[in-house]
Amino acid sequence: MTKYLYFEGSCGISGDMTVASLLDLGANREKMDKAIASLNLEGFHYHVERKNSYSIAGLDFDVHLHHLEEAHEEHYHEHHHHHHEHRHLSDVYAIIERAEMTSSARDLAKRIFLIVAQAEAKAHGVAVDEVHFHEVGAIDSIVDIISAAVLLDDLGIDKVIVSGLSEGSGTVMCQHGELPVPVPAVLNIATEHGIVLRSTSNKGEMVTPTGIAIIAALNPQDNLPQSYKVLKSGIGLGKRDFGHANFLRTMIIEDVADEEMVYVLESNIDDCSAEMLGLAMEKCFIAGAYDVHYEPCYMKKNRPAYILRAITAADKLEAVEYAILKYTTTIGVRKYPVERTCMERRKIKVQLQFGEVEVKVATYKDIVRCQPEFESVKKLAEESGKDFQFIYNLAQHVAMKELEK
């Protein structure tokens, strides 16, 4: 079974929503507090509180910047711009370097900032090392990104899924004035990293550069498993009021093998020896394939070739795929899920006058089939000196008679 971290992005994503959701999911708060304290940055504090958004309960993560609060108290909002620190990527990296965190969490935090820097550089037509980090370089976003990196690292889940990542519409005011939604940095990250956005009629920004950069850094996939079990879930509340509940839900899920669902893997091969193909079939069976076969075909330049086709359960899919790539010359494998209808199967043993034979019994509705097992019939034929076909037919006949009793 494979475990995934699933971001359900119907209300968009931001840095603070991600941190709150991961904390609610059960990631270690103490590790986060330790990392933030080790930054030795002044002028802020943060709260983690349980709140509600339109009757939906969740966790709220809120970074309070002291100079902003002072400016608000003085009713002098320009004060904010005088205190706003512009940092370059190297400055942010220096802050991350002094944080008390694992090397993998540190690498993730740097990757998130690099993704934002690349997106901002493209938006403003400058080199990455010339980017002034404006909003994302502010203390609150540094805290958001380092916190998210520490919490994601603590959860220790390699595979990530994001679906339904919703974005608003209209325009939003930011450091560079009024910009269309999605803002250029968000659009650049979505484009560069192949992240699917879903448009909504909500007015305003639902996906922030910090939020989508966190997602991009995790190399997510778009699709959920066919069947899955939810092990844990967490809700991080957003700050913006769109007239309905605003939250990011994360889940730890585990795929569940559907007994009626199997996968077919295929590969066209024109440069592999017969011996290698034989070995590949053997290795696919060892990896857990239900069945493997080859089919002749013609490929480019009319070259005679083979289609390798393997059938396997979802939980063996990765192992069989690996076997095909390792033991053949192919550089790619197609795969697709298929449904199947299976007869119920069980094994019985029938006693003949000269020995015992194992018989497979398959049933479906009013259909009953008895198939003596080849190896069992072969063994008895060799031991008794009787004809193989005679033993096979007799064992089948006796089995049917016993089932009719």
C-alpha positions, 0 to 999 in steps of 0.5 A, spaced: 500 500 500 502 507 498 501 513 502 499 519 499 499 526 502 493 529 498 491 537 498 484 538 496 484 545 493 477 547 492 478 553 496 485 555 493 492 555 497 496 560 501 502 559 506 498 560 512 493 555 510 498 550 508 501 551 515 495 550 519 492 544 515 499 540 516 498 542 524 491 540 524 493 533 520 498 532 526 505 534 524 509 536 529 508 543 532 514 543 537 519 542 531 516 548 527 516 552 534 524 550 534 525 552 527 522 559 527 525 560 534 532 559 531 531 564 525 533 569 530 528 574 527 525 580 531 518 584 530 513 578 529 509 573 533 504 568 531 498 564 534 495 557 532 488 557 534 482 553 533 476 557 529 471 557 524 469 559 517 462 559 516 461 553 521 467 549 518 472 548 524 479 548 523 486 551 525 488 558 524 495 560 523 496 567 523 503 571 523 503 578 526 508 583 524 509 588 530 510 594 525 504 593 521 500 593 528 503 599 530 502 603 523 495 600 524 494 603 531 497 610 528 492 610 522 498 611 518 499 606 513 504 608 509 509 606 515 508 599 512 512 601 506 517 604 510 519 598 514 518 593 508 524 589 507 526 587 500 531 581 501 534 577 495 534 570 494 541 569 497 539 573 504 533 568 504 538 562 504 542 565 509 536 565 514 534 558 512 541 556 513 541 558 520 534 555 522 534 548 526 531 543 521 533 537 518 537 537 511 531 535 507 527 540 510 532 545 509 532 543 502 525 543 501 525 550 504 530 553 499 526 549 493 520 553 495 523 560 495 527 558 488 521 557 485 518 563 487 524 567 485 524 564 478 517 566 477 518 573 480 524 574 475 520 572 469 514 576 471 519 582 472 524 581 466 530 580 471 535 575 473 533 570 479 539 573 483 536 580 482 529 579 484 527 583 490 522 579 494 517 584 496 511 580 499 514 573 499 520 576 502 517 579 508 517 575 515 510 572 515 512 569 508 519 566 511 515 564 517 510 560 512 515 557 508 520 554 513 514 552 517 511 548 511 517 545 510 519 543 517 512 540 517 512 536 511 518 533 512 516 531 519 510 527 516 515 524 511 510 522 505 514 522 499 508 522 494 503 528 493 497 529 490 493 536 489 486 536 485 481 541 484 486 547 485 481 553 485 483 560 483 479 566 483 477 572 478 478 579 477 484 583 480 488 584 486 492 589 489 499 588 491 506 591 491 506 592 484 499 595 484 492 592 481 494 585 478 489 580 474 488 574 478 492 569 477 497 574 478 503 573 474 508 569 479 502 564 480 501 563 473 508 562 471 509 557 477 503 553 474 505 554 467 512 551 469 510 546 473 504 543 470 499 545 476 492 545 474 488 550 476 480 551 476 477 557 475 471 560 479 467 566 480 470 568 486 472 575 486 480 576 488 486 571 489 485 564 492 492 561 490 498 565 492 505 565 490 507 562 496 501 557 496 502 554 489 510 554 490 509 549 496 505 545 492 510 545 486 516 544 490 513 537 492 512 534 485 505 533 485 500 528 481 493 530 479 489 524 480 487 520 486 488 512 486 481 509 484 480 506 491 483 509 497 482 510 505 483 516 509 487 515 515 487 522 517 485 529 515 486 536 517 483 543 516 487 550 515 482 556 515 484 562 510 483 569 512 479 571 506 471 572 506 469 569 499 462 568 502 462 561 504 467 557 508 474 558 506 479 552 508 485 548 505 483 540 507 489 536 507 489 528 508 493 522 509 490 517 504 492 510 503 490 506 496 486 500 497 487 494 492 480 493 488 479 486 487 475 487 481 480 492 478 487 490 475 492 494 470 494 492 464 502 494 462 504 494 455 511 496 451 513 495 444 520 492 443 524 491 437 531 491 440 531 486 445 533 478 444 529 472 445 533 470 451 532 477 454 524 477 453 524 470 456 527 473 462 523 479 462 517 475 463 520 471 468 521 477 472 514 480 471 511 474 474 516 474 480 514 481 481 507 479 482 504 479 475 497 475 474 499 474 467 504 476 461 504 475 454 508 477 447 504 479 441 508 480 434 507 487 431 511 491 426 514 498 428 517 504 425 521 502 418 517 496 418 521 492 423 518 486 426 517 487 434 513 484 440 508 488 444 509 485 452 503 485 455 502 484 463 496 484 467 497 486 475 493 488 481 494 495 483 499 494 489 504 490 484 503 495 479 510 499 481 514 492 481 512 490 475 513 496 471 520 496 474 521 489 472 519 491 465 524 497 465 530 493 468 529 487 464 528 489 457 530 495 452 524 499 452 524 506 455 517 507 456 511 503 459 503 504 458 499 503 463 491 503 464 486 500 469 481 495 467 475 492 470 474 484 470 469 479 472 472 473 476 469 466 477 470 464 484 475 459 485 477 454 490 481 448 490 479 441 492 483 434 492 480 428 489 482 421 490 483 416 484 484 409 485 491 410 483 493 416 487 490 423 488 489 429 484 488 437 485 483 440 481 481 447 481 473 449 481 471 455 478 464 458 479 459 463 477 452 464 477 450 457 474 456 455 471 461 450 474 468 448 471 473 443 474 480 443 471 485 438 474 492 442 475 497 440 470 503 439 475 498 434 479 496 430 473 503 430 470 506 427 477 501 422 478 501 420 470 509 419 471 508 415 478 503 411 476 505 410 468 498 412 466 496 416 460 496 423 462 489 425 458 486 419 461 488 421 468 486 428 467 479 426 464 478 421 470 479 427 475 475 432 472 469 427 472 470 425 479 470 432 481 464 434 478 460 427 481 463 430 488 460 437 487 453 434 484 452 430 491 
